[in-house]
Amino acid sequence: MTDTPRNPFEAMMQQARDMARAFNPALETFSPKEFETLWPTMPRDVMEMWFGKTVNKDGLDARTRLLLTLAGLTCQGAQADTAVRQTVRHAIEAGATRQEIVETIGQMSLFAGIPAMTRALELAQDAMGSDEDDQK
């Protein structure tokens, strides 16, 4: 018998772990959740520089780009928990309101379906918390 997993998904995961170990042994146990804790959101100025009008002065601002990113993540089934939570926090930091975030996710139910919308809303609620003083 070999140590090669029979399940293709498990084989892919094993390959990723082996590759991470080859690059840096510390990466073998890396968790995206830990990265999320390390840098929960970027400062507004950094987001505007990276995602906003730095390259195209007449283009989309960071807030709009992040709402579009949230829409795309929702359409993908809201499977990337960390990415959805970080995008929600970044969008708020860039000036989006909680209502705009909810409406962005809700609009995607037409394209991604109710389960994807529900999952994205759960993740967004988790990212936004329930602090009444902070709601917009």
N, C-alpha and C positions, 0 to 999 in steps of 0.2 A: 504494500500500500504506500501511497505517497501522501505527503502533507498538503497537497494541493486541494483546496476546497472544491466540492462538486457544484455548489450553488454559484452561478456566474456573478451574482452581486457580492457574495462573500469573497470570491476570487479577486474581484476588482478592489474591494476594501483591503484585502491582504496585500495586494500589489501596492496600493497607496501607502499602507503602513511601512512596507519594506522600503519604498522610495523615500519616505519621510525620514526613516531611520538612517538611510544612506546619506542624506543631506545634513541632518543634524539629529542626533539621538534624542534631544529634548523635544523635537517636533512629534515624535511618536505618540506622545500623550497630550498633544495640544488639543484644546477644545475651543470652538468658536465662541462658546458662552464665556470663556475666560477672556477672550479678546474684547467681547462686548463689555465686560466689567472694567477692563483696562481703559477703554476709550469709549464711554457710552454715547457721547455725541461730540461733534466737532464744533468749535466756536463759529459763530455766524460769519465772521470775516473769512475764515478758512473755507467754509462751504461756498461762499460767494466767489472766492478765488478759483476753487476747483470746479464747481458746478455752475457758477453764475455767468456773468457777462464779461469776464476777463478776456476771453478769446474773441467773443463776438459782442461788441458793445450794444448792438440792437437786438441781441438774442434773448433767450429766456433767462429769467432770474433763477437763483438757486431754489427758491420756494416752489416755483412751477416745475422745475426739473425733478425735484424730489417727490412732488405729488405724482408726476408721470412715472417715476421709478416705482412708487408704491402701487400704482395701477398695474404696471407690468408684473410686479411680484405677486399681486393678487391674481392676475390672469394665469400665472404659472401654478396656481393652486395654493398659494401662500405656504409653500413647503419649506422655505428657507426662513425659519423662525428668527434667527439672529438678524438677517438682512431686513426683514419686515420691521422688527422692533427698532433697529438702528435707524432705518429710513424714517420711521414715524418720529423718533426723537429729533433727528436732523431736520425734518420738515418743520417741526414746532420751533426749533431754534432759528430756522430761516424765516419764520414769520407766518407759517400756516396756522390756521385755527383748528381746534378739535373738530369743529363742524365740517371744515373743508376736508379733513382727513377721513371722517366718516362718510361724507358724500363721495369722495374719490373711490373708496372701497366699495360702497354701495352701488355706484355706477358700473363697476366691473362685474357685478352679479349677472348682468345681461350677457356678458361674454364668457365669464369663467364659471358661472353657476353659483347656486346658493351655498354649497359646502365650502367652496373656496372663499367666498365673501365672509361667511361665518368664521372661518379659521382666521382670516386676516383681521376681522374685527376683534376677535379674542386677543390676538397678538398686539394689536394697536392699543386696546384697552390696558393690557399688561404694561406696555411701554409708557402710556400716558399716566398710569396710576389713577387714583380716584381722589386726588387732592382738590377739593372744591375751590379753594382759594386760587389755584393755578389755572382753572378752566377758563377758556376764552369763548 
